[in-house]
Each structure stands twice: as C-alpha cells, then as structure tokens.
C-alpha cells in the first residue's frame, strides 16, 4: 500500500506489464510451487500465531491505527478514511476491520495530500506490528476475506522499520470494484520521491469477498515469492541491493476507503468488513 499518490502507482503498474501475470491457474501438484513450511515442515518453526480467539486485540503483537509518526498521529494515510480504534473488532474468532459511512468527530478538515483531496468522511480500522515484532525472513501468511462492493482498498503489507520506509512488500492489495483481482508488489528505492515497483496483477480468481483465502509471501536470501491459497503466483530474485534491504519489516493490515480504489457511491454496502481468521509467521529452524 504505497505512500505515493494513486496516479503514480497506476502508472508504475502500467509501465511494468512485462512483469505482470494476467491470470493464474492454481496447480498444487508441483511441490516447488508451495510455501516452504508446507514443503518441508520439519525445517521450519512457527514463531508467531495469532488466531484472534480472544475478545480484544493482542497488544503484545499489534497496535491500533497506523504508526503514530504518520499523519494526524497515525489516524490518516493516502485515502479517505479516518482510522479509529473502535473500528477494530475481535469477535467469533475473527479480526474484523470495519468501514463505516460516517465522519469521526476528531477527523481533520479536508486537505490536499498524496496528490488528491482527502476528505476523511469515513471511518475504518487498521493494525500494525511496529515496535512489537518485525519480519526479517521466512514465511508470513494470513487467511482473509475481502469486503464486498466498490469503494474499499484492503491491504496486508510490510514496511521497513527505518526512516525512509523502503522497501515495502505488499502481500495483498484488492480494489473491491474488481473482486477477482489481486495485486502483489514490492516497492523499492532510495526514497519515496525516487522509487520503482515490481509486481503481479493476478486475475480470474474466485470472488475474494465471497470466502476466506490465504495470502502469503516467503522472503529468503535469494528471492521474494508470493502465494495465493498455497500456490505460487510470483517470484522476484534478490540480486539487487534494494532487495537485500528486505529486513526488519513491520506488518500492517488496514481497510482503506477510496484512495487508489474508486470512491464509494450509492451501490456501496455499509458497513464493510475486511476479515482475518489468522496470521502466522514461520522461520527456518537453526
């Protein structure tokens, strides 16, 4: 979920079509195309497992909203929603990030940012792991269900815990007016004013708002590999300096409204839910 403006991000994706897969046929018969912990479980250790089985967010793993040094104390980013703690709900064994068609009383006035007007006329939820746990290598996976109807931009992603904040690894991004499309991307460079992107647009998937699916990325010394429902959908080899900086990444799960996605309209279903059954992290043993 890049910090750059939406128009620039779309341009990057259009210019990078040579790297993008337009469709996917899931094939579970090839062992090399499944995540490492499922290939050779004895070689991996489950180091984090949050199944959201309690009634409140596990604050040893997560914090609410975006990091506090982001705009407006971590309540806003590059989209139209004001992030609010009460929009993060744990119930029935699920984490639910709730999007609502209402303005929070503490939301700032509309302002120009990220190349567009940000109104903050909606509220939504976000969690992050900065200062709680960082991901340096291994495999991270979540089982998630997207919100239905247009207007939402759910994301599950990682960002380097450093001043520049690059690289950024997007495990999943979905624009909900296209519920069968999945974006998997890495953004890299010296700064957010000078960066590049490499990724995949996977199409012709099942409706991602109709059921839960797993989304993951494996980070090794040589490559980054993305997975959907346990099948590989993309890989980039770490033969460049910027990929070697994929260490000390913190995890973010957020429900954005508008932004890169179309703004809500009369067809949008409220409230909206970005749901997570569990998040797991494995590390190679030894």
C-alpha positions as a Python dict, from the first residue, in 0.01 Angstrom:
ca = {
    (1, 'X'): (0, 0, 0),
    (2, 'X'): (241, 255, -131),
    (3, 'X'): (262, 602, 16),
    (4, 'X'): (291, 753, -332),
    (5, 'X'): (-14, 905, -496),
    (6, 'X'): (-254, 675, -673),
    (7, 'X'): (-189, 812, -1021),
    (8, 'X'): (182, 746, -993),
    (9, 'X'): (125, 395, -869),
    (10, 'X'): (-109, 313, -1157),
    (11, 'X'): (150, 447, -1399),
    (12, 'X'): (416, 223, -1248),
    (13, 'X'): (192, -81, -1289),
    (14, 'X'): (104, 4, -1649),
    (15, 'X'): (470, 51, -1739),
    (16, 'X'): (558, -278, -1570),
    (17, 'X'): (316, -502, -1759),
    (18, 'X'): (606, -712, -1883),
    (19, 'X'): (645, -838, -1527),
    (20, 'X'): (276, -891, -1452),
    (21, 'X'): (85, -1216, -1480),
    (22, 'X'): (-261, -1157, -1625),
    (23, 'X'): (-417, -1475, -1494),
    (24, 'X'): (-341, -1777, -1282),
    (25, 'X'): (-422, -2146, -1290),
    (26, 'X'): (-377, -2293, -944),
    (27, 'X'): (-175, -2616, -955),
    (28, 'X'): (-99, -2786, -624),
    (29, 'X'): (78, -3086, -781),
    (30, 'X'): (420, -2919, -806),
    (31, 'X'): (590, -2926, -468),
    (32, 'X'): (828, -2643, -561),
    (33, 'X'): (531, -2410, -605),
    (34, 'X'): (404, -2427, -247),
    (35, 'X'): (538, -2236, 57),
    (36, 'X'): (847, -2367, 234),
    (37, 'X'): (671, -2457, 564),
    (38, 'X'): (430, -2681, 369),
    (39, 'X'): (706, -2841, 160),
    (40, 'X'): (939, -2930, 447),
    (41, 'X'): (764, -2863, 780),
    (42, 'X'): (1048, -3010, 985),
    (43, 'X'): (1278, -2734, 859),
    (44, 'X'): (1052, -2452, 980),
    (45, 'X'): (941, -2319, 1318),
    (46, 'X'): (613, -2136, 1374),
    (47, 'X'): (729, -1822, 1556),
    (48, 'X'): (404, -1623, 1562),
    (49, 'X'): (44, -1733, 1551),
    (50, 'X'): (-250, -1502, 1616),
    (51, 'X'): (-588, -1663, 1562),
    (52, 'X'): (-781, -1375, 1722),
    (53, 'X'): (-956, -1617, 1956),
    (54, 'X'): (-999, -1372, 2243),
    (55, 'X'): (-1228, -1073, 2278),
    (56, 'X'): (-965, -799, 2242),
    (57, 'X'): (-666, -729, 2021),
    (58, 'X'): (-342, -888, 2143),
    (59, 'X'): (-139, -577, 2220),
    (60, 'X'): (181, -778, 2257),
    (61, 'X'): (159, -832, 1880),
    (62, 'X'): (-30, -530, 1748),
    (63, 'X'): (-102, -160, 1787),
    (64, 'X'): (-407, 28, 1661),
    (65, 'X'): (-413, 258, 1359),
    (66, 'X'): (-100, 348, 1162),
    (67, 'X'): (227, 431, 1344),
    (68, 'X'): (193, 749, 1549),
    (69, 'X'): (456, 936, 1346),
    (70, 'X'): (232, 913, 1037),
    (71, 'X'): (-13, 1195, 952),
    (72, 'X'): (-251, 1306, 1228),
    (73, 'X'): (-96, 1076, 1486),
    (74, 'X'): (-142, 766, 1272),
    (75, 'X'): (-512, 816, 1205),
    (76, 'X'): (-480, 900, 834),
    (77, 'X'): (-288, 795, 525),
    (78, 'X'): (-338, 815, 147),
    (79, 'X'): (-714, 752, 136),
    (80, 'X'): (-1048, 892, 255),
    (81, 'X'): (-1091, 718, 593),
    (82, 'X'): (-1001, 823, 945),
    (83, 'X'): (-864, 521, 1131),
    (84, 'X'): (-1035, 461, 1462),
    (85, 'X'): (-965, 208, 1738),
    (86, 'X'): (-1331, 110, 1772),
    (87, 'X'): (-1334, 3, 1407),
    (88, 'X'): (-1105, -288, 1500),
    (89, 'X'): (-1328, -566, 1632),
    (90, 'X'): (-1241, -914, 1761),
    (91, 'X'): (-1541, -1146, 1760),
    (92, 'X'): (-1624, -1508, 1679),
    (93, 'X'): (-1256, -1591, 1630),
    (94, 'X'): (-1206, -1322, 1367),
    (95, 'X'): (-1033, -989, 1339),
    (96, 'X'): (-1274, -752, 1162),
    (97, 'X'): (-1166, -414, 1030),
    (98, 'X'): (-1489, -221, 987),
    (99, 'X'): (-1552, 53, 732),
    (100, 'X'): (-1836, 294, 812),
    (101, 'X'): (-2007, 570, 622),
    (102, 'X'): (-1969, 829, 895),
    (103, 'X'): (-1724, 1102, 980),
    (104, 'X'): (-1536, 1074, 1308),
    (105, 'X'): (-1567, 1385, 1531),
    (106, 'X'): (-1186, 1403, 1557),
    (107, 'X'): (-1125, 1374, 1183),
    (108, 'X'): (-922, 1665, 1041),
    (109, 'X'): (-1061, 1909, 788),
    (110, 'X'): (-1030, 1810, 422),
    (111, 'X'): (-677, 1865, 296),
    (112, 'X'): (-462, 1819, -11),
    (113, 'X'): (-225, 1526, 21),
    (114, 'X'): (-76, 1247, -187),
    (115, 'X'): (-187, 1434, -499),
    (116, 'X'): (-559, 1448, -419),
    (117, 'X'): (-818, 1591, -181),
    (118, 'X'): (-853, 1381, 133),
    (119, 'X'): (-1193, 1434, 297),
    (120, 'X'): (-1179, 1181, 585),
    (121, 'X'): (-1556, 1146, 563),
    (122, 'X'): (-1541, 776, 657),
    (123, 'X'): (-1403, 569, 945),
    (124, 'X'): (-1218, 238, 922),
    (125, 'X'): (-972, 14, 1105),
    (126, 'X'): (-602, -65, 1093),
    (127, 'X'): (-345, -258, 1297),
    (128, 'X'): (34, -272, 1276),
    (129, 'X'): (321, -456, 1446),
    (130, 'X'): (584, -180, 1459),
    (131, 'X'): (772, -199, 1788),
    (132, 'X'): (607, -534, 1868),
    (133, 'X'): (754, -774, 1612),
    (134, 'X'): (946, -733, 1287),
    (135, 'X'): (981, -972, 995),
    (136, 'X'): (1333, -1027, 859),
    (137, 'X'): (1293, -1351, 666),
    (138, 'X'): (1080, -1661, 649),
    (139, 'X'): (716, -1700, 551),
    (140, 'X'): (419, -1489, 656),
    (141, 'X'): (61, -1581, 570),
    (142, 'X'): (-289, -1465, 656),
    (143, 'X'): (-631, -1616, 595),
    (144, 'X'): (-857, -1329, 497),
    (145, 'X'): (-1184, -1227, 335),
    (146, 'X'): (-1233, -902, 146),
    (147, 'X'): (-1524, -658, 183),
    (148, 'X'): (-1796, -664, -81),
    (149, 'X'): (-1890, -375, -314),
    (150, 'X'): (-1689, -86, -455),
    (151, 'X'): (-1504, 177, -257),
    (152, 'X'): (-1259, -26, -47),
    (153, 'X'): (-886, -93, -68),
    (154, 'X'): (-795, -369, 182),
    (155, 'X'): (-423, -436, 220),
    (156, 'X'): (-190, -673, 405),
    (157, 'X'): (165, -545, 374),
    (158, 'X'): (507, -487, 529),
    (159, 'X'): (728, -180, 550),
    (160, 'X'): (1091, -143, 652),
    (161, 'X'): (1121, -3, 1003),
    (162, 'X'): (1358, 278, 906),
    (163, 'X'): (1342, 648, 830),
    (164, 'X'): (1294, 603, 455),
    (165, 'X'): (1046, 316, 492),
    (166, 'X'): (1162, 121, 187),
    (167, 'X'): (1134, -149, 68),
    (168, 'X'): (761, -204, 101),
    (169, 'X'): (626, -555, 41),
    (170, 'X'): (255, -575, -43),
    (171, 'X'): (133, -927, 32),
    (172, 'X'): (-213, -838, -91),
    (173, 'X'): (-399, -538, -222),
    (174, 'X'): (-751, -561, -360),
    (175, 'X'): (-962, -290, -526),
    (176, 'X'): (-1308, -409, -438),
    (177, 'X'): (-1480, -295, -757),
    (178, 'X'): (-1267, -574, -914),
    (179, 'X'): (-1312, -851, -653),
    (180, 'X'): (-1139, -1121, -861),
    (181, 'X'): (-811, -930, -898),
    (182, 'X'): (-513, -944, -661),
    (183, 'X'): (-209, -713, -657),
    (184, 'X'): (122, -842, -515),
    (185, 'X'): (407, -590, -524),
    (186, 'X'): (742, -477, -389),
    (187, 'X'): (830, -105, -391),
    (188, 'X'): (1197, -16, -359),
    (189, 'X'): (1438, 272, -395),
    (190, 'X'): (1629, 542, -211),
    (191, 'X'): (1323, 750, -119),
    (192, 'X'): (950, 791, -188),
    (193, 'X'): (1036, 1063, -438),
    (194, 'X'): (1257, 818, -633),
    (195, 'X'): (1126, 464, -624),
    (196, 'X'): (1030, 175, -852),
    (197, 'X'): (788, -116, -829),
    (198, 'X'): (782, -479, -939),
    (199, 'X'): (476, -693, -905),
    (200, 'X'): (192, -906, -1031),
    (201, 'X'): (-173, -848, -1111),
    (202, 'X'): (-343, -1185, -1074),
    (203, 'X'): (-687, -1201, -1236),
    (204, 'X'): (-967, -1454, -1288),
    (205, 'X'): (-961, -1558, -923),
    (206, 'X'): (-1274, -1652, -727),
    (207, 'X'): (-1464, -1357, -585),
    (208, 'X'): (-1235, -1265, -296),
    (209, 'X'): (-1525, -1119, -97),
    (210, 'X'): (-1725, -1444, -108),
    (211, 'X'): (-1498, -1660, 107),
    (212, 'X'): (-1170, -1675, 300),
    (213, 'X'): (-841, -1736, 117),
    (214, 'X'): (-477, -1746, 223),
    (215, 'X'): (-226, -1482, 113),
    (216, 'X'): (145, -1510, 185),
    (217, 'X'): (499, -1412, 95),
    (218, 'X'): (823, -1602, 153),
    (219, 'X'): (1137, -1392, 198),
    (220, 'X'): (1466, -1581, 158),
    (221, 'X'): (1826, -1477, 100),
    (222, 'X'): (1772, -1515, -275),
    (223, 'X'): (1409, -1429, -354),
    (224, 'X'): (1066, -1298, -260),
    (225, 'X'): (782, -1535, -351),
    (226, 'X'): (409, -1459, -326),
    (227, 'X'): (139, -1724, -271),
    (228, 'X'): (-239, -1740, -302),
    (229, 'X'): (-419, -2035, -142),
    (230, 'X'): (-84, -2211, -110),
    (231, 'X'): (13, -2180, -477),
    (232, 'X'): (293, -1960, -608),
    (233, 'X'): (176, -1659, -809),
    (234, 'X'): (500, -1461, -845),
    (235, 'X'): (871, -1450, -760),
    (236, 'X'): (1147, -1193, -778),
    (237, 'X'): (1511, -1285, -717),
    (238, 'X'): (1710, -1080, -469),
    (239, 'X'): (2004, -999, -694),
    (240, 'X'): (1990, -625, -633),
    (241, 'X'): (2091, -415, -337),
    (242, 'X'): (1739, -287, -271),
    (243, 'X'): (1603, -637, -223),
    (244, 'X'): (1876, -716, 26),
    (245, 'X'): (1719, -441, 241),
    (246, 'X'): (1406, -655, 297),
    (247, 'X'): (1486, -690, 668),
    (248, 'X'): (1325, -551, 983),
    (249, 'X'): (984, -521, 819),
    (250, 'X'): (678, -447, 1030),
    (251, 'X'): (334, -573, 934),
    (252, 'X'): (24, -366, 857),
    (253, 'X'): (-332, -478, 790),
    (254, 'X'): (-570, -197, 703),
    (255, 'X'): (-901, -122, 537),
    (256, 'X'): (-862, 189, 324),
    (257, 'X'): (-1160, 366, 168),
    (258, 'X'): (-1120, 533, -169),
    (259, 'X'): (-763, 632, -241),
    (260, 'X'): (-632, 406, -517),
    (261, 'X'): (-978, 244, -530),
    (262, 'X'): (-1288, 417, -664),
    (263, 'X'): (-1469, 628, -407),
    (264, 'X'): (-1785, 479, -253),
    (265, 'X'): (-2117, 554, -424),
    (266, 'X'): (-2484, 461, -391),
    (267, 'X'): (-2404, 93, -461),
    (268, 'X'): (-2156, 64, -174),
    (269, 'X'): (-2262, -172, 105),
    (270, 'X'): (-2219, -39, 461),
    (271, 'X'): (-2076, -134, 699),
    (272, 'X'): (-1789, -308, 521),
    (273, 'X'): (-1570, -580, 674),
    (274, 'X'): (-1213, -683, 600),
    (275, 'X'): (-1187, -1006, 799),
    (276, 'X'): (-890, -1213, 913),
    (277, 'X'): (-907, -1565, 1057),
    (278, 'X'): (-537, -1585, 1147),
    (279, 'X'): (-187, -1455, 1075),
    (280, 'X'): (114, -1688, 1101),
    (281, 'X'): (489, -1639, 1071),
    (282, 'X'): (743, -1918, 1020),
    (283, 'X'): (1123, -1902, 1037),
    (284, 'X'): (1373, -2156, 912),
    (285, 'X'): (1490, -2371, 1202),
    (286, 'X'): (1853, -2334, 1308),
}
